[in-house]
Amino acid sequence: MKLRIHGGRVIDPDSGLDRITDLYIDNQLIVAVGDAPEGFTSEQEIDATDRLVIPGLVDIQCRMREPGHTRKARIASETRAARHAGITSLCIPPDTLPVIDNSAVIELIHHSNAKAGNLCHLYPIGALSKELQGEQLSNMASLQANGCVALSNAFAAFNNNLVQRRAMEYAGGLGMLVVIQPRDLSLYANGCAHEGELATRLGLPPVPEAAETAALAKDIELVAQTGARTHFGQLSCARSVEMIRQAKRDGLPVSCDVAMHQLFLIDRDIEDFDSNKLTLPPLRSMRDRDALREGLADGTIDCICSDHQPQDQDSKLAPFPSASPGISALETLLPLGFRLIDEGVLDLAALIDRISTRPAALFGLPAGRLAAGEIADVVLVETGRMDVCDPGNFLSAGRNSPFKGWDFSARAVQTLLAGKPL
């Protein structure tokens, strides 16, 4: 189908484009921006007047709960929620059940996505070690050949640093991105709250900053030793931001992201023991939150992810330390991003870069750009209209959001995936 989107403010951070113009799509591809190609006759027109036209969002950390945990959510429900929220590309961590350490699991994920209608592009992240046990290396070459865009051990620990080093060397030799969530599990010690006065007063098991920074220091040293291109996920501490900043100054091949909720919520927000605010890493101090915002603004932090973790109601009804951590975050990713603009943290082009263009580039995905020859993943965004967040209206199977009642000033009103409107 030949389609024209007209009258919208088209923003493409990759090229610096930001103006009211037209977008021309032929089948799955953008064929022109601005003037129509010679002989182009549109079969469908979309009026984007007073709306933003941006690349589809790219979420590099999204748990679909399928395969293995389908009582919490399914690929069908979560891709529907993502598409409705303007997210067109999703990276799935390897800690599914079974683990993404062989081609059969990858095929199962794509089969489930096709059965659900292919509402989003799904990109599996393969396991660095077999069954995420941290003992034997996975068949990384096979995972790469079958479409994995990166390799990770998710939340699981390696049994020793030598195995991790060998895994990073192997991945680096294949030219694959290594994704690490820096965690020292011995320092976590089943904690659930940021170590400090609040955790002590509330009687909650603490998680010190060193549970992240000690692991990060070791991991950065392994990057220096192996040269493996490495992405650090879901940072939460001011000290972590400074360590990444120094690693970049030293020329190491590192990048990192932050989960959107860490840019807004702090440890004092858990005083009401709302388990929807239970996250790992935990919500940190105001100082940490401000450092994350500063790192995002100056480019130390490369991108923002949702860290989407849908939970069923029973998982959140346990006492705070025993409840399941995580936030249902797909449908708040874009609106919270625009709150960063409202609060002066980022400008519009920088926000789109951090939630679309840059994550796509880091993970090597064909997304994040609006230019001739690119896949037509496009989102129309309406701004200025005030909506109140109501998790009861989420399309995700997970309603575990801490943002109930928050005012949002932006929303996706139409999403095209490879030129196909929702």
C-alpha positions in Angstrom: 0.0 0.0 0.0 1.1 3.5 -0.8 0.5 5.9 2.0 1.0 9.6 2.8 1.2 11.1 6.2 0.8 14.8 5.8 0.8 18.0 7.9 2.7 16.6 10.9 5.8 17.8 12.6 8.3 15.1 11.5 11.3 14.6 13.9 14.2 12.4 13.0 17.2 12.8 15.4 19.5 10.8 13.2 19.3 13.4 10.4 18.4 16.4 12.5 15.1 16.8 10.7 12.5 18.7 12.6 9.8 20.4 10.5 6.2 20.2 9.4 6.4 18.1 6.2 5.0 14.9 4.6 6.1 11.3 4.8 5.6 8.9 1.9 5.4 5.1 2.4 5.3 2.4 -0.2 4.6 -1.0 1.3 7.0 -1.5 4.2 9.4 1.3 3.5 9.6 5.1 3.7 10.3 6.2 0.1 10.5 10.0 0.7 10.3 12.8 3.2 9.1 16.2 2.0 8.3 16.0 -1.7 6.5 13.1 -3.2 8.5 10.7 -5.4 7.9 11.0 -9.1 4.7 9.2 -10.0 3.7 8.5 -6.4 -0.1 8.2 -5.9 -1.2 7.5 -2.4 -3.9 4.9 -1.7 -4.4 6.1 1.9 -3.9 9.5 3.6 -3.3 10.1 7.3 -3.8 13.7 8.5 -1.1 14.4 11.2 -1.9 18.1 11.6 -1.0 19.3 15.1 0.7 16.0 15.8 4.3 14.8 16.1 5.5 12.2 13.7 8.4 10.2 15.2 10.2 6.9 14.7 8.6 3.9 16.5 9.9 3.5 20.0 12.6 0.9 20.7 12.5 -0.9 24.1 15.6 -2.9 24.8 14.4 -4.5 28.1 11.0 -6.0 28.0 9.8 -9.2 29.6 6.9 -10.7 27.8 6.4 -13.6 30.3 6.1 -16.0 27.4 7.3 -18.7 27.3 7.1 -20.0 30.8 5.1 -17.5 32.9 2.0 -17.1 30.9 -0.2 -16.7 34.0 1.4 -13.2 34.2 1.2 -12.2 30.6 1.6 -13.4 27.0 3.2 -12.2 23.9 -0.2 -11.4 22.4 -1.2 -9.1 25.3 2.2 -7.3 25.7 2.8 -6.7 22.0 -0.8 -5.2 21.7 0.0 -2.9 24.7 3.3 -1.9 23.2 2.0 -1.2 19.8 -0.9 0.9 21.3 1.8 2.8 23.3 3.9 3.6 20.2 6.6 0.9 20.8 7.4 -1.0 17.6 10.6 -2.9 18.6 11.1 -5.0 21.7 14.2 -6.8 22.9 13.4 -9.9 25.1 15.9 -10.9 27.8 17.0 -14.6 27.9 15.4 -15.5 31.3 12.3 -17.0 29.8 11.4 -20.6 30.6 12.9 -22.4 28.8 15.9 -20.1 28.6 16.8 -18.5 25.2 19.9 -20.6 24.7 18.9 -22.6 21.6 17.1 -22.1 18.3 13.9 -23.9 19.3 13.1 -21.2 21.9 13.7 -18.4 19.4 11.4 -20.2 16.9 8.8 -20.5 19.6 8.9 -16.8 20.4 8.5 -15.8 16.7 5.7 -18.4 16.3 3.8 -16.9 19.2 4.4 -13.4 17.8 3.1 -14.5 14.4 0.0 -16.1 16.0 -0.6 -12.8 17.8 -0.6 -10.9 14.6 3.0 -9.6 14.5 2.0 -6.4 16.2 5.7 -5.6 17.1 9.1 -6.6 16.0 10.6 -9.0 18.6 14.3 -9.3 19.0 15.5 -12.1 21.4 18.6 -11.6 23.5 20.4 -14.9 23.8 21.9 -16.4 26.9 25.7 -16.1 27.5 25.7 -19.4 29.4 23.7 -22.6 29.1 20.4 -22.3 31.0 21.9 -19.1 32.6 23.7 -21.3 35.0 27.0 -19.5 34.6 29.0 -22.7 34.2 29.2 -23.6 30.5 29.1 -21.2 27.6 26.1 -21.2 25.3 26.4 -21.9 21.6 26.6 -18.2 20.8 27.3 -18.6 17.1 24.1 -20.6 16.7 22.1 -18.0 18.7 23.6 -15.2 16.5 22.7 -17.2 13.3 19.2 -17.6 14.5 18.6 -13.9 15.1 19.7 -13.0 18.6 20.7 -9.3 18.6 22.8 -9.5 21.8 23.9 -11.9 24.6 23.2 -11.6 28.3 23.1 -13.6 31.5 20.1 -11.5 32.7 20.0 -11.5 36.5 21.9 -14.7 36.9 25.5 -14.7 38.2 28.5 -16.5 36.7 30.1 -19.0 39.1 33.4 -17.4 38.6 35.0 -14.4 36.8 37.0 -16.7 34.5 33.8 -18.1 32.9 32.4 -14.6 32.5 35.7 -13.5 30.9 35.6 -16.4 28.4 32.0 -15.6 27.6 32.8 -12.0 26.9 35.8 -13.0 24.7 33.7 -15.5 22.7 30.9 -12.9 22.2 33.4 -10.2 21.3 35.0 -12.5 18.8 31.6 -12.9 17.1 31.1 -9.1 17.2 28.0 -9.5 19.4 26.9 -7.0 22.0 27.1 -8.2 25.6 24.4 -6.9 27.9 25.1 -6.9 31.7 22.9 -6.0 34.6 25.6 -5.3 37.2 24.6 -7.1 40.4 26.7 -8.6 43.2 24.1 -11.1 44.5 26.0 -11.7 47.8 25.6 -7.9 48.5 22.0 -8.0 47.5 21.4 -10.6 50.2 17.6 -10.7 49.5 17.3 -6.9 50.2 14.4 -4.9 48.8 15.1 -1.2 49.7 17.9 1.3 49.2 20.3 1.2 52.1 19.8 4.2 54.2 17.7 5.9 56.9 14.4 5.0 55.3 15.1 1.3 55.1 16.2 1.2 58.7 13.2 3.1 59.9 10.8 0.9 57.9 12.6 -2.3 58.9 13.2 -3.4 55.3 16.2 -5.5 54.2 18.7 -3.0 52.6 20.5 -3.1 49.3 23.7 -1.1 49.4 24.9 0.9 46.4 27.9 -1.5 46.3 25.6 -4.3 45.2 25.7 -2.5 41.9 28.9 -0.6 41.8 31.2 -3.4 43.0 29.9 -5.6 40.2 30.1 -2.8 37.7 33.8 -2.1 38.6 34.6 -5.8 38.0 32.6 -5.8 34.7 34.4 -2.7 33.4 37.7 -4.3 34.1 36.6 -7.4 32.1 35.6 -5.1 29.2 39.1 -3.6 29.3 40.6 -7.1 29.3 38.4 -8.6 26.6 37.5 -5.6 24.4 33.9 -6.9 24.2 31.4 -4.3 23.3 29.3 -4.2 26.4 26.0 -2.5 27.4 25.1 -2.1 31.1 21.4 -2.2 31.8 19.2 -0.5 34.4 21.7 1.6 36.3 20.4 3.1 39.5 23.3 4.8 41.4 25.1 8.1 41.0 28.4 6.3 41.5 27.6 4.0 38.5 27.0 7.0 36.3 30.4 8.4 37.1 32.1 5.0 36.6 30.5 4.7 33.1 31.5 8.3 32.4 35.1 7.5 33.2 35.0 4.3 31.2 33.9 6.3 28.1 36.6 8.8 28.7 39.1 5.9 28.7 37.8 4.8 25.3 36.2 1.5 26.4 33.4 0.2 24.2 30.6 0.6 26.8 27.1 2.0 26.7 24.3 1.9 29.3 20.6 2.6 29.9 18.3 3.5 32.8 14.8 2.3 33.4 12.2 5.1 33.1 10.9 4.7 36.6 14.3 5.4 38.1 14.2 8.9 36.6 11.1 9.8 38.7 10.7 7.6 41.8 13.0 7.6 44.8 13.3 5.5 48.0 10.9 7.7 50.0 8.1 6.8 47.6 8.0 3.3 49.2 7.0 4.7 52.6 3.4 3.5 52.0 4.7 -0.1 51.3 3.1 -0.1 47.9 4.5 -3.2 46.3 4.0 -1.7 42.8 7.0 0.4 43.8 9.1 -2.6 44.6 11.9 -2.8 41.9 15.3 -4.4 41.5 17.5 -2.5 41.6 15.6 -0.7 44.3 14.5 2.9 44.1 17.5 5.0 45.2 18.0 8.4 46.8 17.1 11.8 45.4 20.8 12.3 44.8 21.0 9.2 42.7 17.9 10.1 40.7 19.3 13.5 39.9 22.6 12.0 38.9 20.8 9.6 36.5 19.0 12.6 35.0 22.2 14.5 34.6 23.9 11.5 33.0 21.0 11.1 30.6 21.2 14.8 29.6 24.9 14.8 29.0 24.9 11.5 27.0 26.7 9.4 29.6 23.5 7.3 29.8 22.7 6.3 26.2 19.1 5.4 26.4 16.0 4.7 28.4 14.2 1.4 28.6 10.9 0.4 30.2 12.2 -2.6 32.1 8.7 -3.9 31.7 7.9 -6.7 34.1 4.1 -7.5 34.2 3.0 -9.3 37.4 -0.3 -10.9 38.3 -2.3 -9.5 41.2 -1.3 -12.3 43.6 2.4 -11.6 43.1 2.0 -8.1 44.4 -0.3 -8.9 47.4 2.4 -10.4 49.6 4.2 -8.2 52.2 6.5 -5.7 50.6 9.8 -7.7 51.1 8.2 -10.9 49.7 6.3 -9.4 46.8 7.5 -9.9 43.2 9.5 -6.9 42.0 8.8 -5.1 38.8 6.6 -2.5 37.1 4.2 -2.8 34.1 5.8 -0.1 32.1 5.1 -0.2 28.4 2.1 2.1 28.5 3.9 4.8 30.6 7.2 4.9 28.7 6.2 7.6 26.2 4.1 9.8 28.6 6.8 9.7 31.2 9.3 10.7 28.6 7.4 13.8 27.8 7.4 14.6 31.5 11.2 14.7 31.3 10.7 17.4 28.6 8.2 19.3 30.9 10.7 19.1 33.8 13.6 20.4 31.6 15.7 17.2 31.7 15.7 16.7 27.9 14.5 18.5 24.8 12.2 16.8 22.3 14.9 15.6 19.9 17.0 14.2 22.7 14.1 12.3 24.2 13.3 10.6 20.8 17.0 9.8 20.4 17.1 8.1 23.8 13.9 6.0 23.4 14.2 5.2 19.7 17.2 6.2 17.6 20.1 5.4 19.9 18.8 2.1 21.4 18.2 0.9 17.8 21.8 1.9 16.8 23.4 0.2 19.9 21.5 -3.1 19.3 21.9 -3.0 15.5 18.2 -2.9 14.8 16.6 -1.6 11.6 14.6 1.1 13.4 14.8 4.5 15.0 15.0 6.6 11.8 12.6 8.4 9.5 14.4 8.6 6.1 14.0 7.2 2.6 14.9 3.5 2.5 14.1 2.9 6.2 11.4 0.6 7.5 8.2 2.6 8.1 7.9 2.2 11.8 6.1 5.5 12.6 4.2 6.9 15.6 1.8 9.9 15.6 1.9 11.6 19.0 -0.7 14.0 20.4 0.6 16.5 23.0 -1.1 19.1 25.2 -4.0 17.0 26.1 -4.0 16.0 29.8 -4.7 12.3 30.6 -4.7 10.7 34.0 -2.9 7.4 34.3 -5.2 4.5 35.1 -3.5 1.1 35.2 -7.0 -0.4 35.1 -7.2 0.6 31.5 -3.9 -0.9 30.5 -3.9 -3.3 27.6 -1.0 -5.1 29.2 -1.9 -8.1 31.3 0.1 -6.5 34.1 -1.6 -3.6 36.0 1.3 -3.3 38.5 2.1 0.4 37.9 3.1 3.0 40.6 2.0 5.9 38.4 -1.8 5.6 39.0 -3.2 9.1 39.1 -0.2 10.8 37.5 -1.0 13.5 34.8 0.4 12.8 31.4 0.5 15.4 28.6 1.3 13.1 25.6 0.1 9.9 24.1 0.5 7.8 20.9 -2.6 8.1 18.8 -1.5 5.9 15.8 1.3 3.5 15.2 2.5 2.1 11.9 4.5 -1.1 11.9 6.4 -1.6 8.6 3.9 0.8 6.9 0.8 -1.0 8.3 -1.5 1.1 10.6 -2.8 -0.5 13.7 
